[in-house]
């Protein structure tokens, strides 16, 4: 059963693409009608998602202006009892990247005597990682209630080296050395797991605490911020910038649809909940979303992701060379697409669980399958296969009115869809951080026109890595992916002197 479920996603995606090619060859009329209907569906979905993006954007801008500590003082004095366990899993990232994240913690409008900060390094990262950790401890360690460096051992039995296993080791060490020693109630602790490059905005922990205290059944929820990949956005090439903002916009769309929202990247979860489910799985690659499904199955469907509608800032993928950046982008997208491994885990869990209502099982199963199927196929269907009936169809089809109008109809639909691209380009400029000295007015045009690459990006850095991940899952064994760490660095650029 497990192997059949692992084969399912790739089988569906490959079958879809092969079937369209065969139908375009043998039944071009049916293929043409399908493509027109599919493009129309895609246009309507684009419009639908734009409204969700707009709702979240407006709400996020409003939340960024609120002093959440002041709001907590006025509405709920119990916030002062809440501790924050903040875990930064680290591999070989340079001191500059790590220190920026810690500096952002110091700038938060929240009592630092409620912060338990863990810098979780990997033993396999070597001495350089230890030196970086000790330097962080020297410069920042005394600024918080407690600071702890953990060293995740290499080659532990049954583990895949990666973020999930490191987080679990770090959380257990913090539990043993700090939390249990001080007898801090588990239900009074929120665990925020941040990628090492994550920089929090000043009111983040006030907003998190406020949402936590005002959420019904708040121990059975993960609290999800919006990831803005803007820390080093000006160092990244155009393709990387578009990919980063596309990821951000998708997460923003999901925040206004909490019934479809799952956990992603940096997130927060009650410590009591984490202990009850046995922490993160240590033998998987993509723990970001798996933690939600762990909780959902453990609590028999009585679990959710609560959107914070508040951002954190992270790095976009950028390397000193263009082609190295392209390679890293592909590998990053492929690792994210390996979340398809959640499908067999979830459905097999549903089969074994007799308590979760059938309607919930069907809803989430269809939702997760459709999500990964769309990821792997939609862009290819829209931008590559729409012309197939004209090339593969017989002469009889090429003489029909439908054949003549197919490129016109699909072209018109895609032109209307470009409205969404234009809106995305404008929002991306609005979300840019403070501009460096060298950023001039003509750069705005570059940052607008970079979105013309979107069709290529959706195929090369969307569908193809998703297809590869699904095929690898189908094949199993040595084709399965291990954890790949996205390189984090700061590219030194010569900054011209500002004219007086």
PAMI-980467 format. One record per residue (C-alpha): z, x, y; residue in one letter. Coordinates in steps of 0.001 Angstrom, whole numbers, padded with zeros to 6 digits, always signed. Example, Ala and Ser with C-alpha at 12.3 -4.5 7.8 and 13.67 -1.06 7.14 Angstrom:
2
+007800+012300-004500A +007140+013670-001060S 
END
This chain:
500
+000000+000000+000000X +000894+002819+002406X -002448+004572+001822X -004396+001320+002202X -002721+000697+005547X -003521+004264+006654X -007184+003704+005791X -007355+000330+007596X -007712+001428+011289X -010458+003968+010654X -012259+001621+008292X -012327-001134+010922X -013569+001167+013710X -016248+002930+011652X -017398-000346+010108X -017796-001875+013565X -019986+000960+014845X -022073+001155+011664X -022505-002627+011587X -023791-002700+015186X -026364-000022+014341X -027511-001904+011216X -027694-005273+012991X -029598-003695+015889X -032121-002481+013320X -032380-005508+011061X -031346-008372+013350X -031949-007192+016949X -031715-010708+018435X -028201-011191+017072X -027255-007672+018190X -028566-008301+021722X -026645-011575+022026X -023486-009891+020743X -023823-007032+023237X -024289-009448+026160X -021260-011481+025088X -019205-008328+024530X -020095-006914+027967X -019183-010268+029527X -015843-010228+027709X -015239-006692+028964X -015982-007770+032553X -013578-010722+032350X -010919-008491+030791X -011397-005966+033606X -010802-008708+036194X -007763-009965+034278X -006240-006479+034031X -006928-005776+037717X -004601-008628+038720X -001849-007160+036534X -002451-003729+038060X -002203-005190+041550X +001023-007074+040751X +002680-003935+039403X +001432-001767+042270X +002893-004108+044902X +006192-004398+043030X +006434-000628+042515X +005860+000089+046215X +008599-002406+047052X +011032-000881+044547X +010439+002612+045943X +011777+001485+049338X +015079+000059+048047X +018390+001937+048068X +019468+000968+044557X +022968+002481+044808X +023642+000312+047854X +022318-002690+045958X +024569-001863+042991X +027610-001524+045253X +026922-004959+046689X +026261-006692+043368X +027970-004904+040472X +030747-002334+040789X +030605-001720+037029X +027695+000648+037578X +030184+003458+038181X +031141+003330+034481X +027609+004213+033344X +026845+007785+032251X +023349+009220+031915X +022531+011603+029083X +019353+013368+030223X +017433+015351+027586X +014645+017772+028455X +012875+019013+025289X +011366+022416+026061X +009019+024782+024249X +007418+027742+026078X +007062+026262+029541X +007537+028675+032474X +010596+028647+034682X +008622+027210+037633X +007822+024001+035733X +011365+023560+034394X +013075+024300+037698X +010976+021699+039560X +012261+019029+037164X +015862+020093+037699X +015437+020237+041455X +014271+016621+041364X +017501+015712+039518X +019555+017302+042276X +017712+015245+044901X +018479+011904+043254X +020679+009399+045054X +023140+009126+042189X +026575+010710+041476X +025922+013937+039578X +029343+013635+037919X +027740+010933+035755X +024968+013244+034479X +025168+014935+031081X +022102+017177+031062X +020724+018816+027918X +018013+021477+027977X +016727+021377+024399X +014850+024565+023539X +013086+025449+020293X +014185+028417+018197X +010530+029085+017346X +009775+029489+021077X +011451+032912+020988X +013458+034931+023471X +011425+033956+026520X +012528+030328+026181X +016179+031427+025917X +015827+033510+029082X +014348+030534+030934X +017152+028255+029693X +019868+030705+030774X +018270+031053+034189X +018242+027252+034547X +021907+027162+033507X +022788+029796+036081X +020975+028010+038923X +021665+024365+038052X +024322+024121+035323X +027313+023655+037638X +025624+020820+039540X +026251+018198+036839X +029202+016686+034995X +028153+018545+031843X +025286+020889+031062X +024310+021923+027548X +021641+024192+026074X +020692+023338+022484X +018583+025502+020199X +016625+023440+017669X +016390+025499+014440X +012959+026217+013003X +011830+025184+009519X +014427+022472+008865X +013617+020651+005629X +011721+017381+006038X +010937+017939+009740X +007729+018256+011699X +008363+020709+014552X +007932+018741+017746X +009465+016636+020447X +011033+013992+018195X +012895+016418+015958X +014051+018456+018974X +015313+015337+020763X +017279+014233+017716X +018911+017644+017345X +019778+017693+021061X +021244+014166+021087X +023392+014875+018013X +024680+018096+019546X +025562+016301+022782X +027308+013599+020745X +029358+016134+018825X +030178+018613+021589X +030546+016364+024648X +030480+012602+024102X +032843+012335+021126X +035156+015031+022499X +035542+013112+025772X +035594+009735+023978X +032951+008239+026258X +032020+004743+024983X +028519+004771+023508X +027602+001483+025171X +028285+003082+028577X +025679+005813+028119X +021955+005599+028849X +019812+008322+027275X +016774+009377+029306X +014335+011541+027373X +011971+013327+029733X +009070+015646+029071X +009990+019012+030537X +007591+018490+033475X +009049+015078+034418X +010264+014842+037995X +012299+011782+038940X +012076+009975+042264X +015290+009812+044363X +016285+006254+043384X +015257+006450+039714X +018724+006376+038129X +019946+003719+040549X +016969+001549+039598X +017476+002274+035884X +021181+001388+036053X +020465-001772+038030X +017852-003002+035549X +020108-002114+032608X +023075-004056+033983X +020909-007071+034839X +019021-007245+031539X +020101-009852+029016X +021157-008289+025717X +020723-004932+027413X +021650-002751+024434X +018575-003986+022579X +015955-002638+024928X +014125+000528+025900X +013678+001008+029659X +010209+002223+030566X +009161+003823+033882X +005575+004249+035103X +004205+007768+034512X +002384+009232+037514X +000564+012409+036457X +000575+013871+039955X +002855+016947+040000X -000102+019333+039931X -002923+016886+040624X -004529+019155+043239X -004815+021990+040718X -006675+019853+038164X -010456+019407+037873X -012040+016023+038601X -012275+014920+034957X -008589+015648+034399X -007628+013713+037519X -009568+010624+036434X -008065+010747+032932X -004563+011077+034373X -004916+008151+036751X -006560+006048+034033X -003479+006587+031853X -001221+005673+034767X -003164+002497+035550X -003037+001355+031918X +000743+001759+031919X +000958-000139+035217X -001085-003012+033773X +001270-003178+030809X +004373-003262+033025X +003425-006712+034305X +002856-007824+030694X +006226-006892+029131X +005474-008950+026009X +002770-006356+025198X +004658-003278+026427X +005712-000514+024026X +007496+002736+024819X +005577+005759+026096X +006451+009354+026990X +009494+009540+029316X +011833+006611+028661X +015485+005541+028536X +017479+003937+025724X +021177+003007+025270X +023038+005677+023309X +024760+003055+021143X +021340+001786+020063X +020140+005310+019349X +023108+006010+017083X +022707+002720+015233X +019056+003353+014340X +019708+006964+013307X +018011+008654+016301X +014308+009554+016464X +012336+010187+013308X +012036+013920+012734X +008959+013894+010480X +006372+012349+012822X +004067+013550+015581X +004154+010638+018048X +007780+009628+018576X +007130+008071+022015X +006040+004712+020617X +007605+005034+017146X +011107+004723+018576X +010283+001184+019710X +009063+000165+016259X +012133+001775+014668X +014348-000398+016850X +012202-003501+016392X +012458-003314+012598X +016127-002312+012606X +017129-005278+014788X +014847-007715+012937X +012565-008368+015894X +015401-008790+018411X +014317-005870+020571X +012040-005280+023575X +010793-002814+026164X +011964-003623+029683X +009670-002349+032466X +011369-000531+035330X +008324-000941+037607X +009418+002376+039058X +007659+005720+038609X +008417+009193+037366X +006095+012064+038172X +004577+014309+035493X +001930+017015+035150X -001726+016333+034677X -003501+018546+032179X -004702+021651+034023X -005483+025201+032888X -006874+028212+034780X -010358+027678+033306X -012384+024457+033329X -013317+024578+029643X -009754+025344+028583X -008670+022255+030517X -011344+020167+028780X -010189+021387+025376X -006546+020665+026183X -007435+017205+027488X -009185+016378+024235X -006288+017658+022127X -003781+015721+024238X -005749+012494+023897X -006090+013057+020166X -002325+013500+019838X -001705+010296+021783X -004283+008553+019575X -002308+009727+016537X +000011+006883+017452X -002321+004971+015102X +000101+006235+012448X +002407+003456+013716X +000126+000832+012117X +000983+001595+008461X +004632+002198+009417X +004937-001130+011223X +002996-003354+008823X +004700-001836+005771X +008015-002427+007558X +007012-006048+008177X +006181-006493+004482X +009624-005250+003455X +011519-007118+006199X +012181-010757+005243X +014096-011692+008414X +011570-011180+011230X +009677-014470+011855X +006111-014532+010523X +004633-015365+013941X +006142-012169+015398X +004795-010123+012497X +001301-011545+012965X +001400-011134+016763X +002438-007470+016745X +000223-006552+013784X -002878-007975+015452X -001885-006502+018807X -001465-002941+017557X -004566-003054+015333X -006716-004478+018151X -005378-001857+020553X -006414+001128+018456X -009675-000541+017384X -010589-001109+021049X -009591+002453+021943X -011996+003864+019350X -014959+001495+019746X -015165-000354+023080X -016476+002457+025250X -019099+003459+022691X -020293-000145+022347X -020491-000684+026108X -022029+002588+027263X -023942+003866+024217X -024905+001097+021805X -026020-001514+024341X -029595-000210+024209X -029912+000068+020441X -031762-003240+019852X -034555-001977+022161X -034973+001248+020198X -034248+000087+016654X -035619-003453+016850X -039114-004229+015557X -042161-004965+017715X -041630-008717+017513X -038263-008348+019221X -039637-005978+021876X -042135-008660+022950X -039438-011303+023531X -037936-012414+026850X -034478-011419+025516X -035676-007861+024943X -037078-007697+028474X -033888-009067+030058X -031306-007247+027912X -031087-004089+030084X -031117-006213+033253X -028310-008481+032061X -026106-005695+030720X -026809-003588+033812X -025776-006422+036113X -022572-007002+034157X -021692-003312+034322X -022409-003257+038053X -019883-006052+038590X -017441-004099+036421X -017788-001178+038845X -015662-003179+041285X -012711-002315+039069X -013687+001357+039202X -013840+001270+043011X -010401-000360+043182X -009038+002292+040804X -010475+005055+042989X -008787+003617+046098X -005428+003178+044352X -005645+006733+043021X -005992+008060+046572X -003043+005945+047731X -000890+007345+044917X -001687+010975+045722X +001400+013043+046630X +001638+014839+050010X -001574+016760+050657X -001676+020566+050666X -002887+022406+053759X -006362+022988+052349X -006967+019261+051708X -009500+018063+054304X -011158+014726+055048X -014202+015491+052895X -011919+015852+049876X -011330+012100+049996X -015011+011603+049199X -014724+013961+046246X -011689+012060+044983X -013636+008807+045292X -016879+009941+043674X -015047+011622+040764X -014695+008120+039276X -018433+008091+038541X -017513+010246+035524X -015521+007356+034037X -018129+006232+031423X -018393+009789+030059X -014621+010176+030102X -014036+006915+028240X -016286+008100+025409X -015620+011862+025209X -011881+011736+025972X -011207+008191+024759X -013208+006853+021862X -014065+010158+020164X -010507+011588+019898X -009284+008128+018836X -011948+008005+016118X -011042+011515+014967X -007360+010578+014718X -008184+007461+012686X -010531+009362+010367X -007883+012034+009814X -005373+009314+008957X -007909+007812+006533X -008417+011131+004762X -004714+012017+004708X -003333+015191+003188X -004304+018383+004991X -006266+016378+007580X -003098+014859+009037X -002169+016110+012503X +000831+018235+013329X +002514+018241+016739X +000469+019862+019507X +002339+020883+022664X +000451+020239+025898X +000527+023509+027898X +002459+023204+031155X +001879+025745+033889X +001368+026237+037593X -001982+027627+038682X -001618+029937+041644X -004151+029168+044361X -004793+031037+047540X -003727+028674+050312X -005582+029237+053584X -003546+029558+056758X -003294+026371+058744X -005107+026606+062076X -002859+026421+065125X 
END
